């Protein structure tokens, strides 16, 4: 288990004895192929301004073609320093202040920030939760797409935090509604490589040419290969008019130039990282099954939501309390376990916690035991 304390890790900036299992950052060392590529670049000893070679675009194209059966053209791809900077830039460039941006909640909390911080209005369509599953309320979605000031929808595919892999029928229906109401689709697909066995991710832009021409897709190797600190991502835009605007936006915002390691890491990931990724997915599946069995047998008052992607467990705590913020604070104070309060992902996330299980099994076992102690102590005090 790699010790990440005192490494300026955002995740591990915690007190002694605490165990962070919140932010989507894995506790696994990245692929040796990526490390080798970075060592090679480091050994050059000169770290000047970096351009983007054809091999970068070729690596992205080949990865999506072979792994996801989607053909991307080189001219569609733009480098960006991250998916979040891309989303914020696109919100600024493709909408006007005061316009509405639709999201399906609960959803990645930074979506809200990217909208609000740019003086746009968040428009929320709550996912329907029933029998441990989430579905889209299409009537509600269409009503909100039809509102005159709605100009953009930020979508999450696969969906964070619920771990949903959207199927072709859902994507097609949603895409057609956006076209009907002239609302641009911005699809965050950063978790696409982390679909669980038996669940295939479908790129939103692959559904039809009409949908592709009304979409912007953000992708990155950062979640897949644990490279968040390297700052590398791609924005894929088939429509040339939209692409020109996005290109202008990310360059105006100065988020279109790579640092000296970003290109090397991405190329190595997409050309040599697949064996490591396969091993990762097998390990994550084992961790997921262990977590589910633990909750079923040791903490039946909690229910983990059926997940099809990511390494983030979305756990229903409503049988314990309606005040999950208090529960999270109590667990951290009493056991040192740090998990995410579901309310930050939207109002209908209240009552849930998000737990990151991308770590060595020994660390996961420690975290689950802390969760059990914390929940049981909380219940005893509040009974």
C-alpha positions, 0 to 999 in steps of 0.5 A, a space after each residue: 500500500 503506497 503511502 501518500 501522506 505528505 506528498 501534497 495529495 489533495 485526497 490525502 491532506 488529512 489528519 494522522 489516522 484518518 482514511 480518505 475514501 471520498 474524491 475520485 482518485 485511486 490509491 493504485 500506482 499507474 501503469 508501468 508503461 506510463 511511468 517509463 514514458 515519463 522517466 524518458 521525458 524527465 531524463 531529457 532534462 529540458 522542460 520547455 513549451 510543448 506542442 501536440 504531435 500527431 501521435 497524440 491524436 492517433 492514440 486517442 483515435 485508435 483507443 476509441 476505435 478498438 475499445 469503444 467501436 467509435 471512429 473519431 476524426 483527427 480534426 474533431 479532437 482538441 487538447 485541453 488541460 482537463 475535463 473540468 476546465 473544458 466544461 467551464 470554458 464551454 459553458 462560458 463560450 456556448 451560453 450567455 449569462 442568465 441562460 439555463 443549463 440542464 443537468 440530471 441530478 444527483 450528478 458530479 458536484 462540479 457541474 453546478 459550480 461550472 454553471 453558477 460561477 459563470 452566472 448561468 442558471 442551474 436547471 435540474 431534472 431529478 433522476 427517478 429512484 425506484 427499487 435500487 435503480 435510477 431512470 430518467 424522467 423524460 417528461 420532466 426533461 423535455 419540459 425543461 429543454 423546452 424552456 426558452 432560456 435553456 441552451 445547454 445540457 451537461 450530461 454524464 456518461 457513465 453517470 457519476 455518482 450513481 455509476 449508470 451506463 446509459 444504453 443506446 435507446 436512452 441516449 438516442 431519445 435524449 439526443 433527439 429531444 435536445 435537437 428538437 428543442 435546440 439545446 446543445 449536448 455537452 457529455 462528460 465521458 471521463 469514466 467511460 473506460 471504467 464500465 463493469 463487465 457486462 456493461 458497454 459504454 456507448 459514446 453519445 456522439 456515436 448514436 447518429 450523425 445528427 446527434 454528433 453534430 449537436 454534441 461536445 464530448 469531453 474525455 481523458 485518461 485521468 480517471 482510468 489511469 489515475 493521472 488527474 495531476 498530469 492534467 490531460 484531456 481531449 474535447 471531441 467536437 464533430 460539428 466544425 462551427 461548434 468546434 471553432 467556438 470551443 477552440 476559441 474558448 479554450 484558447 482564450 481561457 489558456 487551457 489548450 496548451 499541455 504541460 511537458 508530461 501531459 502528452 507523453 502520459 496520454 500517449 503511453 496510456 492509450 497505446 500501452 496501458 490496456 493490460 494494466 487497465 484489464 488488471 485494474 478492472 479485475 481488482 475493482 470488481 473484486 473490491 466491489 463484490 467485497 463491499 457489497 457482501 460486507 454491507 449485506 452481511 455486516 451493515 444491512 441497514 445500508 443499501 449500495 445502489 446497483 452500479 455499472 461503472 466507476 469505482 464509486 459506491 453510491 450508498 443509501 443511508 436513509 434507514 439510518 438517518 435523514 441527516 447524512 451530513 451529520 452522519 458523515 461528520 460523526 463517522 469522520 470524527 469517531 473513526 477517521 473515515 472520510 466519505 462524501 455526503 451525497 447532498 453535494 451532488 444535488 438535493 435528491 442526493 441527500 440520504 446517500 454517501 459516496 465511497 471510493 473503493 479504488 484502493 488495495 483490499 486491505 485499505 478497503 477492509 479498514 474503511 468498511 470496518 470504520 464505516 460499520 463502527 461509525 454507523 452503529 455508534 451513530 445509531 446507538 447515540 440517536 436511538 
